[in-house]
Amino acid sequence: MFADQPLALALPPGSRLPLALAVAALLVAALAVAGSIPIGYNVRNLIVRWRTTLLTALAFTLVVGLMTVMLAFVAGMNHLTEQSGQPGNVIVLSDGATDELFSNLNFVDAGDIERQGGVLRDAAGQPLASREVYIVVTQPVIGPSGETLRRRFSQVRGLDDPAMAGAVHGLELFPGGAWFSQAGVETLPPKENPAGTPAEGADRPAIQAVLGEGAAQQLGAELGKPPLVVGDTFELGMRRWVVVGIMQSTGSTFGSEIWAKRGVVAPLFGKADIYTSIVLRTAGADAARAVSTDLNDHFKKAALAAQPETQYFSKLGETNRQFAVTIAFVTIVMSIGGVFGVMNTMFAAVSQRTKDIGVLRILGFARWQIVISFFLESLFIAVIGGAVGCAVGYLADGVQATSMVSSGQGSGKTITLELLVTNQILMTGMLLALGMGALGGLIPALAAMRLRPLESMR
């Protein structure tokens, strides 16, 4: 998942992480057993100086816990963009467009695009193609007292045939819901104002909408209720909308969208005479690449930008790479601070235990054994703090967050995602903790080694 992320220090290849942890554990065990290290003395000292031990461990917990949550965010975004595209789909935009929002396709070209060789057909012989209009609607969210709390960015996708679009995108409805009708609207009882008079525009039919799971949850939260369900209504674009279905869309960008009849919503938001994209279903990834190349090179009626849908969503992952760079920088800065914190603590421990070191030397422990003793003490604190940090970070697994995926060229999609804490992230956190503990404990341990037995007893 993270192979293309520029986070080499914090994210070694996943296949090497278990091996690295195993080697580190075996090395620590070998040093402790074969080296005749006074482990009992180190444990008693950690217990006696429990306040200092706790504060040092908390430094590891903070760094590892924060890094785990940040990487879980990136992992969730990666998972979402990977799951959004169908390997056999081709998304067709107008030439030069990097996002659906800026694409404009003529009506007259749609039929010829759908009849392109390699496009699959349904049982009725119709091309498996979805003609779509993608719209971002900006609207203020009004509070109970009439004040503007913030602005809502709603993503509306206008469709000619919702069942066809669902089949092309591999999306189904939850039981109890239905795709919007051919008309795309229905008449509802008038909505009254608090004064008991019908609300403005109540005589107009409500727009039928199919919501993604994320959109249903977000709209419900704004209305102070649980996620919207079939039959609920909401306001958007000065019109009343009624929910007729909820898509099973968790794990894809479509989960944050509102689907409605193109003929109804496109004129409402100024896109009456265009499509922004046409999505074609082919036999597989190889066929999708072939159809994309054929459309780009040989379609004569208009200049097109066709590409496999998986490639399109991969480009939207540019935001993920930006987050990864930011996380790398923050992690490095925090790790440096953690190393110096551990180093300061261990230097203080050495200065407070000079007599103990002298006694250990008189009892026959060699200098290298003293080094390993203090080194293992630092690693022990790192293991405890790192484990707690991973446990705290793991609590974020499955937590929903709102973000944006973008190609990095001024456009993007607001999405609802779930943070994903993987085993790779947890092992990365433990390796980071061990690295901090090793760097922070090595120099103080070497300082302890240089103490002379008789001088330390004075």
Summary of the structure (lengths in Angstrom):
residues: 458
radius of gyration: 30.1
end to end distance: 57.9
largest distance: 97.1
contacts: 1555
relative contact order: 0.20
helix: 50%
strand: 20%
